[in-house]
């Protein structure tokens, strides 16, 4: 199983834990338990690079007409979440870039290349979980919770 496939399956499981923005206007159900494994902090540069990798891989899957339609639809769904998370981290970096952005990027890229496939998937899922937790926190604040 490829890293991208493992990642999309992990995202599918994580997506079930996070309420959609489309349901924000609906009456609030009882609070859901906290998503497991949400890191308390992340490295914005590393998360950005990892998410960029998975966005690129997802676009390759979408462009491949040999991939079955159901897998391309699943990939498109996950690509939406990953792209949203990528926008979150790009915004954080734009607001507060590292002092030496080039050095931070090179260090993060070197670290990312050294990760085993499962470790990269888990690390990237941590980035997505952190994004989702912050999105939920923002939605709660908007709704006065």
C-alpha positions in Angstrom: 0.0 0.0 0.0 1.4 3.4 -1.0 2.0 6.2 1.5 -0.7 8.2 -0.3 -3.2 5.4 0.0 -2.4 4.9 3.7 -2.7 8.6 4.2 -6.1 8.8 2.5 -7.4 6.0 4.6 -6.1 7.7 7.7 -7.8 10.9 6.6 -11.1 9.1 6.1 -11.0 7.9 9.7 -10.1 11.3 10.9 -12.8 13.0 8.9 -15.4 11.0 10.7 -14.3 12.6 14.0 -14.6 16.2 12.8 -17.9 18.0 12.1 -18.2 19.5 8.7 -18.6 23.3 8.2 -21.8 22.5 6.3 -23.4 21.4 9.5 -22.3 24.4 11.5 -25.8 26.0 11.4 -27.5 22.8 12.6 -28.3 22.4 16.3 -25.2 21.4 18.1 -25.1 17.7 19.2 -23.5 16.6 22.4 -19.8 17.4 22.3 -17.7 14.7 20.6 -14.7 13.2 22.4 -11.5 14.9 21.5 -9.8 13.6 18.4 -7.0 11.1 19.4 -3.4 12.0 18.8 -3.9 15.8 18.3 -0.5 17.3 18.8 -0.2 20.3 21.1 2.1 22.0 18.6 3.5 21.3 15.2 6.3 22.6 13.0 4.6 24.7 10.4 7.4 24.3 7.8 7.4 20.5 8.1 3.6 20.3 7.9 3.6 22.5 4.9 6.1 20.4 3.0 4.4 17.1 4.0 1.0 18.4 2.9 2.5 19.7 -0.3 3.8 16.3 -1.0 0.4 14.6 -0.5 -1.4 17.3 -2.5 1.0 16.6 -5.4 0.5 12.8 -5.0 -3.3 13.3 -4.9 -3.3 15.4 -8.1 -1.3 12.6 -9.8 -4.0 10.1 -8.8 -6.8 12.4 -10.1 -5.0 12.9 -13.4 -4.5 9.1 -13.9 -7.5 7.9 -16.0 -6.4 4.3 -15.3 -7.4 4.8 -11.6 -10.9 3.6 -11.0 -13.5 6.3 -10.7 -14.4 5.5 -7.0 -10.7 5.8 -6.0 -10.5 9.2 -7.8 -13.6 10.4 -6.1 -12.2 9.3 -2.7 -8.9 11.0 -3.5 -10.7 14.2 -4.5 -12.5 14.2 -1.2 -9.3 13.8 0.8 -7.5 16.3 -1.4 -10.0 18.9 -0.3 -9.2 18.3 3.3 -5.4 18.2 2.7 -5.6 21.4 0.6 -7.5 23.1 3.4 -4.9 22.1 5.9 -2.1 23.3 3.6 -3.8 26.7 3.3 -3.9 26.8 7.1 -0.2 26.2 7.4 0.7 28.6 4.5 -1.3 31.3 6.3 0.6 30.6 9.6 3.9 30.8 7.8 2.9 34.0 6.0 1.9 35.6 9.3 5.0 34.4 11.2 7.8 33.1 8.9 10.8 31.5 10.5 13.8 33.8 10.9 15.8 31.8 8.3 13.1 30.4 6.1 15.5 28.7 3.7 17.4 26.9 6.4 14.2 25.8 8.1 12.8 24.5 4.8 16.0 22.6 4.0 16.1 21.1 7.5 12.4 20.1 7.3 12.9 18.6 3.8 15.9 16.6 4.9 13.9 15.3 7.9 11.0 14.5 5.7 13.1 12.5 3.2 14.5 10.4 6.1 11.1 9.4 7.4 9.8 5.9 6.9 6.6 5.8 4.9 4.4 5.0 8.0 6.1 7.7 10.0 5.5 10.3 7.3 1.8 9.3 7.2 1.5 9.5 11.0 3.4 12.8 11.1 1.2 14.3 8.3 -1.9 13.0 10.1 -0.7 14.9 13.2 -0.6 18.1 11.0 -4.1 17.5 9.7 -5.4 16.7 13.3 -3.8 19.9 14.5 -5.5 21.9 11.7 -8.9 20.3 12.4 -8.6 21.0 16.1 -7.9 24.6 15.4 -10.7 24.8 12.8 -13.1 23.4 15.4 -11.9 25.8 18.0 -12.5 28.7 15.6 -16.0 27.4 14.8 -16.8 27.1 18.5 -15.6 30.7 19.1 -17.7 31.9 16.1 -20.8 30.1 17.5 -20.1 31.5 21.0 -19.4 28.2 22.6 
